[in-house]
Amino acid sequence: MRKALTLSLVLFTSIFYGQQKLKAADEMFNDMSYVEASKLYEEYLEKNPDLSTQTISNIADTYYNLNDMRKALTWYQKLYDIQGQQNLSELYLLRYTQALRSVRDYDKANAITKEMLKRKNDNSASRYFTFNQKHLDSLAQKGSLYQIRNLDVNSPNSDFGTAFYGNKLVYSSAKEVAGVDKKIYSWNEQPYLTMYVADRNLSDGTLTNEQPFLTEIASKYHDATVSFSEDLKTFYYTTNTLKGNTNKLKNDKQGVNNFQIIKSDLENEKVAKSEKLFFNSLEYSVGHPALSPDGKWLFFVSDMPGGFGETDIYMVEVFPDGKTSSPKNLGPKINTIGREMFPFYNEGKFYFSSEGHYGFGGLDIFESKFNGRDFSDPKNLGEPVNSNKDDFSFIIEPKSKYGYFSSNRDTGKGDDDIYYFTKKAPDCYEFVAGSVVNAKSKEALHEVSVKVLDSFGDLKQEGFTDVSGKYEIKNPCNGTYKFIASKPGYSTLEKEVVLGSKDGDVHKIDFELGKLEDFVVKDNGNEKIDINPIFFDYDKWDITSQAATELDKVVYVMTNFPKVKIRIESHTDSRGKDLYNLKLSDNRAKSTQTYILSKGISADRIESAVGFGETRLKNKCKNGVKCSEEEHFGNRRSDFIIVEK
């Protein structure tokens, strides 16, 4: 009897503490303290294999909100097994299939989704599902237009939500800062988000010199997801709802703190005025503002009543006085039963992230065309922009086709990471063709390398001339490219070409490459640049048109053979006074030097420019010796002697 009472007491105590553990877990879940909730649920379920759907859905949602999709899948699978597809809500079917996609079980996820659409008899949704499947298959066959790179600025915590700010970038981060005691967000036990600004390298997208952005408006809680007007005088950002001008949270009736959007004006990079948007509410969140470049529309995300799913994207018209219209839901082409987030609009293209549209798993980034009234069916951007995890916060510079997005994919450095991307132009190629010949003999040159560099200086491709000196290179449309022709032992020549957008167009670019030996003659052990005699007007040293033509040959050699250094020597015949001839020749030497330097040749490549008058005659025609005009002419010369090559 005593033993039975002891066992009953132990059992009662175990049940009591188990229920207390479950109650504590539920409280943490309802308080959105998901890290702590996950620990308590796991401790409870380890000793109490509770199969109640509420507990299972709670722990599944806990891991879902922590982006731990493998653990979430375990519990969504249990929920699916217990309730079956017929009884599981559409939202939980979506979360279950998203968890399946996160582990790349696409066949099973697709089968469940198709069955759900069939049961709903939703032909339109079924057609759109099939359309996106075929679209992604097509992208996979063609190859991606995107190249992506993870940035060094990323921390082990969450970094995301980029916005262009002139030549800088503003983003949100939960990074830990040495010496700064930041509040911890109980959802994921990371510091609250702070906005940072960083210098943006225009050539490769890297971010440097990051520092907190506008500390005068920073709160102790979340400050994130900013959008600027084109003139950078106005911006909108997301922050927690606070009590007045205090740093204290203001919650709704259930004790939940929601987000709001703040509009601020900038003067000299300082906040001049801030105001809350009229559709902010204690009862629901608004955030992720995105202003159109012309400033006429403001897109944002909200879970306000009357939407299609968990969070929907809305828009308001912004009037000239800065006031806005009432929010308008973007409708079922954009919004689904799941989460739609992080809008961005530019030049007729609307980008957003969604977990409700067909994708790879988690949030995927989609593109839709918007004409001011209607949206086209959204298209998934495909890999590598999208992955089996959350991919979001996509922004793009439409002309240069570069931008940033964020992702918590497994290959990142931390939680959410910022990625830089470049995008190639699709299905449009123009041809650049021509010939390469020897600059002196005009003979065709074989096996000349013709390299193509883009506007960033990156090598895009390389071709070679055939035996007839011909080449042809296929190049993507739209862009400024540098074509560089080179061959060992020859000069290197580059030409710039601007390609348009006419597929199949052919641009002709010819090159003439020279050998240094082709432009050099040897004279008394010296190597000189081979030019015709330079003529000056009588008693003058001004550069004549004939002299300029010959000096341009010197400039050509020095431009195309950048290691060549010379000295200039100018000479006269013996007629005239010795001192006068010495001064005249020196003036002519200095004049030719000045001309060469005016063509962009560096001064350190001309060792000297000296006139020797009649002191270095090449023949017998010294003072008092009778000579023909032709013999005197042989002594009037300017030499460009190579001293280094």
Secondary structure, DSSP 8 states (H G I E B T S, - for coil): -HHHHHHHHHHHHHHHHHHHHHHHHHHHHHTT-HHHHHHHHHHHHHHS----HHHHHHHHHHHHHTT-HHHHHHHHHHHHHHHHHHHS-HHHHHHHHHHHHHTT-HHHHHHHHHHHHHHHT-HHHHHHHHHHHHHHHHHHHH--SEEEEE-TT--SS-EEEEEEETTEEEEEE----TT----EETTTTEE--EEEEEEE-TTT--EEEEEES-GGG--SS-EEEEEE-TTSSEEEEEEE-BSTTSSSB---TTS---EEEEEEEEETTEEEEEEE-TT--SSS-EEEEEE-TTSSEEEEEE--TT-SSSBEEEEEEB-TTS-B---EE--TTT--SSBEEEEEEETTEEEEEESSSS-SSSSEEEEEEB-SS-B---EE--TTTS-SS-EEEEEEETTTTEEEEEE--TTSSSSSEEEEEEE---S-EEEEEEEEEETTT--B-SS-EEEEE-TTS-EEEEEE--TTSEEEEEEESSEEEEEEEE-TTB--EEEEEEE-S-TT-EEE--EEE-BGGGGEEEETTEEEE--------TT-----HHHHHHHHHHHHHHHHSTT-EEEEEEE--S-S-HHHHHHHHHHHHHHHHHHHHHTT--GGGEEEEEEEETTT-SSS--TT----HHHHHTT-EEEEEEEE-
